Amino acid sequence: MAPRLPYSIKSYPNVIILLHGFNSGPGNKAKEIEEFLAEKNLKDKYQLIAPHIDYIPKRARRDINKIIRQNRKRKVHLIGTSLGGFYANYFRAKFSEDFLYVHAINPSWEPSKSLADNKDKVLENFKTKEKWVFKEEYLSQLEELESFVKMNLNNPSLRNYYIHLSKSDEVLEFDAMLDFLKKQKIEYIKKEYDSDHRFRNIKEVMEDVIKW
């Protein structure tokens, strides 16, 4: 069943959309963002939306796109981790307007390759414990999204682009992505952290979010 999408609340000038990683769900990072907003007395200025992202990439794209479009009259701060970081890069490539501020955290660059070992396996969601099968067609859908990112990420009219990387990420490598960004002369701000793939520095990311 597709997730119920949250409605926008127009009194908030900013919305934070938090995209979780592969086979996971909203969790500690959402709680820490809410804590940060409370500590900084910003809960009246920022609304947090942390949807459960569909396993099927084309459905995930549809649902995230709908949330962004619902809120495009505000500043949208899109924060994605791992596979969620891949989707964050995808929507940076998709939208040319400057309402979108992207923070990609330990982003997957070619998930069709990094997730290929999961093909046809029964997986259990880390958060919900739901069991599901990672089908081959999902890899094909990811390949399609990857092609779109590589063709459209170089948009000189968009700045507002952060990449947050853990120095000790044990799951993903980032050399191919960083080489691509360099060759395409894409402007971005890189932040590095003494952390691993799970990334425990979301409040430091939020310090950058509230600068804009």
Secondary structure, DSSP 4 states (H G I P E B T S, - for coil): -PPPPPPP-TT-SEEEEEE--TT--S-HHHHHHHHHHHHTT-TTTEEEE-PPPPSSHHHHHHHHHHHHHHTTTSEEEEEEETHHHHHHHHHHHH--STTEEEEEES--S-HHHHTGGGTT-EEE-TTT--EEE--HHHHHHHHHHHHHHHHHS--TT---EEEEEETT-SS---HHHHHHHHHTT---EEEEES--TT---HHHHHHHHTT-
